[in-house]
Amino acid sequence: MRCRFYLLGIGFWLAACNNGDSTKSSKASDSLAIREKYAVSSVLDAKTAISHMEVEKGLEVQLVAAEPLVTVPVAMTFDEKGRMWVVEMTGYMPDTVGTGEDVPNGKIVILEDTDHDGVADKREVFLDSLVLPRAICLVENGILIAEPPKLWFVQINNDKPGKRTLVDDKYTEGGNVEHQPNGLLRAMDNWIYNAKSDKRYRKVGDKWLKEDTHFRGQWGITQDNYGRLFYNNNSENVLGDYFPAGLGAHNQQQKNVSGYDEKIVPDTRVYPSRATTGVNRGYMKGVLDDSLRLRNMTAACGPLVYRGGLLGKAYDNNVFVAEPSGNLIKRNFIKDSGYIVKGQQAYAGHEFLASTDERFRPVSLYDGPDGALYIVDMYRGIIQHKTYLTPYLKKEIKSRQLTNPLNCGRIYRIVPVGKKPVPVMVENEPGKLLALLDHPNGWVRDKAQQMIIDHHYTSLAPALKERLHRKDSLNGQIHALWTLEGLGALQLADIMVMLHQPNPYAQVQGLAALPAVLNAANGKEVLQELAGMEKNVFLAPYVALLLPAFPPQLQKEVDMLQTQLVEQYANDPYVADAIISRMAGKETALLQQLTAWNPDSTLVLHKHLKKVLKDIENRKKASMNESLQKTYPRGALLFKTVCQTCHGADGDGIQSLAPPLNQSEIVTGDKHRLASIVLFGLTGPVNVAGKQYKAPEISGDMPGIGSNDEFSDKDIAEVLSFIRSAWSNHADKVTEKDIQDVRKQYKGRQKSFTIEELK
């Protein structure tokens, strides 16, 4: 028994016994007993699986769909009839080496509840033969489908696929299944946003628009009643935006814009209801607690700002987050403090929903047309992608036979106990759609707005304009505003109605919609309006964010307003970054202007400008690395596939994910130390260029790839040689023998290194 325990990666147990430490020995015995209790991981039918869930008092989990009606679901959306359109990622990790991952067996299916009992009973395959599809979005007479690397728009003809249009042939660039764009959230401002992406999309007539936006999250994206976006990555609870989604991304050289990609809920502690030894880093000290349960998020995904209304006011605008590695769903409270949004976990010591079933893998959460909270459960043993799968987890999977089955999947809904809610059928009739813009269910309001726009009901414009004047429901006002924008019927007079509201959140919506109506003819009038607002501390960042939207004919007047903002808010990070966003390509001139006014280099605007200028210089060096790609073609490809998604194409790191590789002494120093990190992984904190990076600022762990059979020692040597020579790095190459030497030195090692160990 002791040998088996050791093989599972808890080698410290024997060491504790040999040292005669009775406390450690007792803990090890307890751990062994817990492992024995969970040695078998049974496959449960869907109804039995519900009995293994514990949900918040007063609520219950109801089954909506299960295999064979649905298999390996990862994302879904509802249509106006209340039917579920579901993405089935059948090819995801059939085994620990990902055999057949490129087989076209993914599907988009339509699930329907024909007898209206709350349980789907009809399945229709809309589209099959897809390779790892990951996201969908209903738009007008068709559906967007993300099938890496492409984004398709497929017309819907009586629930059958019609004409296909390629919207973007580079929807995903590089990365692997865990690190590619997804989400396709059709947001309040009528643009479609993604997680793990800095692109947004919109259909205008027969054309598809694509624009740059802020880089956001990893898997899943959601919005609140004000249209602000929230997201996360696998080791973060809730990230999000303080300001409107469509603003602040005008300067591509500006990596981070204050007020976007902010940590809304920094607490990542989780409270599983079972031992969770089957996590990728379960062998590491601190990953599991004494009861072998996960301590902190390692696979957080699928966030949802709940707007359904059914669960009660206490749940409205709570942010729910799925954690499939912990077999749980977390609840978070959020609140506004001015324009800043902060939150905290709803509970300490337990979760909103937790299961003792190891195969319960919630990956996406949604509001439904009935007001319920919907859960997409992949229901499988393997959740970690092969790229980062540790030998420890491979043994866990094998010992408890977690590979099979591969044909399961469930969709649940959470409702008040005893409730059988009925979905709102959104009828395609203009007057009824107009009324639904005030519905208490946010999903219904969104769908009504979208249908009015999709069917071009411009006849509703007068009624929508009148709705702006009613102050009985801010939600109704906001949807009326953005419905007008989507119809192309919004005018400056409508914006002024919102700007003159006493409610600052109504004013903010008017400001966010201003770019849709701004032109040379009305620009001066708008500037006069903003000139009064810029003295308002709450509204000043929004005013600054709007500066790039003005036409070039008004540059002189806009410059004057910008100067006023600089002189009042040079130490405000939100205003400072908004101004830098406008000054793309003119950062040096702005710095000179700032220095002439105030030479204080400690001003926030000064420091942020210097950072952007440094990033620009680094990108220039990155663009000169084309010859490196010829020298190390395999290394360049692996960098793009494995490293770039966290460390950035310019090697300068990505906020909330990973530190820089560029000008990093870890990269350019001892090559055997670097090889050790890449082979076995690294646990923070780490110091790069005099700055310490640690969780929760970034992901606390970098996974190793040494156990991945996809990458030969020659491949790994190439990618290390590539990053040691790229950007501003100048270090000698790494050879295949160097990698082999490190493998020999640490033969049998499973756990990640710390920097202290490697020193």
Summary of the structure (lengths in Angstrom):
residues: 759
radius of gyration: 26.5
end to end distance: 35.5
largest distance: 84.1
contacts: 2632
relative contact order: 0.09
helix: 34%
strand: 23%
